[in-house]
């Protein structure tokens, strides 16, 4: 069996006038990824834009374990909250899809 990882998934509906800023902040070189990289156990973030509804995005954040993600949230809670508050203005809606075990490559 392949390696097991932990992922958590979010869906975002972005205000049209903030698409560029959102892509910069949430994309592969964005502020969120830079923050995640400070933590042990972070693997990667996959960033998807809906083809039919271009203001809809999905992020899939991969960690070695759920505990790694939880430790990150505890250790970097202040930075996380500040960035999250700043980013709220870009979205019409944010929806937590869930925590998942991943069985990837």
N, C-alpha and C positions, 0 to 999 in steps of 0.2 A: 504494500500500500504506500501511496505517496505521503509526503510530509504533511502533517496537520498544522494549520495555523488558525489564528483567530482574526475575524474581520468584523467591522461594524460599518453599517451602510446608512447613508443619509440621502434624502431627496430634497432638492431645492427648486423653488419657482422664483426666478430672478426678475426684478423690475427691469424692463426693457432698457431704460437709460443707464443701467449699471452693469450691463453684460460684460463689458471690457474689464472693469474693475474687479468684478466677481471672478472672471477667468484668471486674472493675475493673482489674486489672493488665494484661490483654491487650487490652481493648477500645479503642475509638477515642480515648479520652482517657486511656488508662492509662500506666503507667510505661514500658512498652516503646516506645510511640509517642513519648512525650516524649524518650526517649533517642535513638531513630532520628532525630528532628527536629533534633538537634544536628549531624547530618552532612550534607555536601554530597551531592546526588544522591538523597536519599530522596524518594519520591513519596507513598506511602500504605500503610496496612495494611487489608486486608479481613479481617473476623472473622466466622466462621460457626459456628453451633451446629446439630448434627444434630437433626432433628425427632423421629426415632424413638428415638434414644439421646442424651438431653439432657446427658449428661456427656462427650460427644464434640464436640470443636471442631477447626476448621481455621483456620490463619492463612496469609494470602498477603501477603507483604511485597514491595512494588514499589519498584524503584530504577531510575535512568536506565541504569546499567550494572552488570555484575558487579563491575567494578573499584571503583565507588562503594561497594558493599556491603563488599567486601574492605578498602578503605581505612577505612571505618567500624569494622570489626572490629579492625583494627590500632590505630587512634587511640583507640578507646574500649574497649579490651580489658578493662581493670580494672573499669570500670562494668558492662560486659556480663556478666562472670563473676560479680560480686557479685549482680546482679539474677537471673541464671540460677540460682545456688545458692539464693537465697531462694525462688524460685518452684518449685523441685523438690519441695518438700513438698506442693504442691497437686495433683500429678498421680500417677496410677498408672502411666502410660506416656506417653512422648513419642517420636514417630517422625518423622524427617526424610523427607519425601516426595521432595524434590529441588529442583534449580535448573532454571529454565525461562526460555526467551525468550518474552516476551509480545508479542502483536500486537493492541493495543487501540485505543481511540478516539484 
